[in-house]
Amino acid sequence: MSRDLILVACSLLVWGLGEGAFFSFQPLYLQQLGADPIQIGAILGGYGLAQTLAHIPAGYLSDRIGQRPLMWAAWIFGLLATWFMALATTLPTFIVGMFLYGATSFVVSPMNSYLTAIRGRLRVGRVLTMVSASYNIGAILGPLLGGWIGERYGFRTIFLFAAIIFVISTALILLIRPQPTETRTSPQLNEKLLGNRHYLQFMSLVFVAMFAMYLAQPLAPNYLQNQRDLSLVAIGQLYSISSLGIVLSNLILGNLEHRLGYLLGQVAVAIFAMLLWRQSGMFWYSLAYLFVGGYRTARSLAMAQVQTLVPPAKLGLAYGLSETISSSANILVPFVAGYLYAINPDIIFPISIGLIIISLLANGYYLFYRLPTPKDIIPV
């Protein structure tokens, strides 16, 4: 592993500790600040919109000015947004900070492009899932600390803790070195990307998969607290288990061929929804959250598949467009989940399972019978 790859992995590990401490408790904090389930869904949908808007311009800029400036900007902006959330005392001001933090997800496209450039002989799928695993190693401890801090000192203290932790992560990312951008060989590459039939068809199926897998997740903390009477500490433990599940899923599925790992990740999320829906007790909830890690792995492997479908000089833009399409599910799902939760909290889970089955059939057929064999066969 290169020096820069180690620095990115270490920075993400520390960031995972801080973000893991507060992220899973945001819906509960919104509830405490006075938001009802439909309002929480709308707020989370707005958060998803903030996450989505900057992906394409960030990917475009990473192809032109390099990935490092955008990565630095995202880390610094995320640090400032977390301090804003930590100091907020009302629902509207907290929402502003939350949306500002969501906008920092523009880092995904330039970071994926940067990791692709520094991966050496590692396969793209393996390096993306490996770095994601490093983030989630930190996120294993984060929810445990967040639940403990929240029970004793209140929600605001969780955000103060995260803001301090993010200072360390930002210091590490400022040490990475720049990477050269790809030379363009044709002025028509933009048209080639937008006219790439396989790429656009695949991304439409990725949207279906992300929507189906995410539906059962946004209001799961509220479901566990309100319908299953779990404490903040118990919910924090479950999210720590989910981070462990992401690490295991990345290490196991990330070593498989992209298409197979992507589909098995969806199966894992269907198991998560089934267990929350049909079982009760901490053992079954823990098992469920071990499987929900398939969502993050499936998303990483979908992005790895993109690398096989576009020219290298447009990889940053392609990652940006891909993240925009997949993240758009984060805009729509919370609205749908909030509406369904208000009708019947249990109904979210069977609907999610049904949509995942449809996604598996559609994605499996397209990937194995319509797309060419992936060209990313760089030896490990």
Sequence and secondary structure as in RCSB ss.txt:
>XXXX:A:sequence
MSRDLILVACSLLVWGLGEGAFFSFQPLYLQQLGADPIQIGAILGGYGLAQTLAHIPAGYLSDRIGQRPLMWAAW
IFGLLATWFMALATTLPTFIVGMFLYGATSFVVSPMNSYLTAIRGRLRVGRVLTMVSASYNIGAILGPLLGGWIG
ERYGFRTIFLFAAIIFVISTALILLIRPQPTETRTSPQLNEKLLGNRHYLQFMSLVFVAMFAMYLAQPLAPNYLQ
NQRDLSLVAIGQLYSISSLGIVLSNLILGNLEHRLGYLLGQVAVAIFAMLLWRQSGMFWYSLAYLFVGGYRTARS
LAMAQVQTLVPPAKLGLAYGLSETISSSANILVPFVAGYLYAINPDIIFPISIGLIIISLLANGYYLFYRLPTPK
DIIPV
>XXXX:A:secstr
  HHHHHHHHHHHHHHHHHHHHHTTHHHHHHHTT  HHHHHHHHHHHHHHHHHTHHHHHHHHHHH SHHHHHHHH
HHHHHHHHHHHH  SHHHHHHHHHHHHHGGGGHHHHHHHHHHH TTS HHHHHHHHHHHHHHHHHHHHHHHHHHH
HHH HHHHHHHHHHHHHHHHHHHTT           TTHHHHHHT HHHHHHHHHHHHHHHHHHTTSTTHHHHHH
HTT   HHHHHHHHHHHHHHHHHHHHHHTTS HHHHHHHHHHHHHHHHHHHHH  SHHHHHHHHHHTTHHHHHHH
HHHHHHTTTS GGGHHHHHHHHHHHHHHHHHHHHHHHHHHHHH GGGHHHHHHHHHHHHHHHHHHHHHHTS    
     
